[in-house]
């Protein structure tokens, strides 16, 4: 009996030292089990991580930003532009989701990047829709020879095509030599007459058939970063006749109050010489945020068939970029002036050498080539701000608010007299730091609303 009690006591001590998990060799209940009280139905055992009692510190919450009414009011134009271009943002979202940029990039070029196809498109009120493409073939030799061909066709029958060949001249410090040929048919060129006082009711249409070829030589050697220059000599053959547009009177109708332009209803042959000098200190070319540019150009045109058409012209354009706020909010201020006159007292200035202002020429709220005369000036103030960046690629959408002013005149003394034309509007632009992708403008003027869209590059 004594040995049996000793064995039971030893077993109990062993189980207790093991944590009381197994109770073997004894009929007595462990103290912890015996002291355990039954729980009432529906009650739950507290979680082992819960802290009993109230918290000792308050929960921290981020304070609300104070309402700064002046900044909110200044941001209203940006919010309005973002809302207006919401459909474009939805399209960009689809492109980003399926990475169409990479697919199209691989489709339109070879692996070496020596053959590249770029789509082009234009859409505007009055001129309709046009589409085309440009092909660039570039050699990998030291002279970096490049061939580029472009074409664009509009649904109204207008078309333009061009071919240029560029070659670096190694013996001339890498300067470029360019051969260029262009052909354009414009069936519905707007024409309101010549002078600053032309009215909307004076609208007529002219058809222009033009051929142009030139040889250009780069003045600055390779490595000149800010200063550029070109000198070109060319030949132009052009015929102006009555245009074709539904509901608009063609130029040249008998008894019309709007006289036709110089050189009307005949082929004219011109020799041309041009010199161009530019200075550019912008930080980047595609989406600049600071710097300034200046461009000076001089041109001489002489008709060689004895029809008394000639012109000498000069222009100066400058742009200043002022960063206002972080994240590429930029104010762009630009201004320019162009003067042209006949070379001989008995000559007339050809239509293509007159100064033009309109939708594609510095006054975006008016029709294309709305105002023509010998002299003219223009100025633009444009505030641009970013609204979207595509997948961290550097390609971004920038919106803008702009105001354009300008005036044409027949003499230098009347260059700054009334009436000064004004227009204002909003724009949307997609660009990379090194190139522009597309541009969309919607502008208003006292004569109505003008819309224009251009994709790619055609020149």
Protein Blocks (a to p, Z undefined) as FASTA:
>chain_A
ZZmmmmmmmmmmmmmmnnomacghiabdcfklmmpccddehiacddfkbcgdjdfbdcdd
dddddddfklmmmmmmmmmmmmmmmmmmmmmmmmmmnommmmmmmmmpcfkopaccdddd
dddehjlpadddddddddfbfnopacdddddddfkopacdddddddddfkngopacdddd
dddddfbbccebjcjkbcfklpccdddddddddddddfbdghiakbgcdddddddddddd
ddddehiacehiehiabdcdehiaiacddddddddddddfbfbfklgcbdcddddddddd
ddfkhnopacddddddddddddfbghhiacdddddddddddfbfkbccdfklpccddfkn
opakbcehkbgcfbdcdddddddddfbdehhnopacddddddddddddfbfklmmmccdd
dddddddddddfkbcfbdcdddddfkbccddddehjdZZ
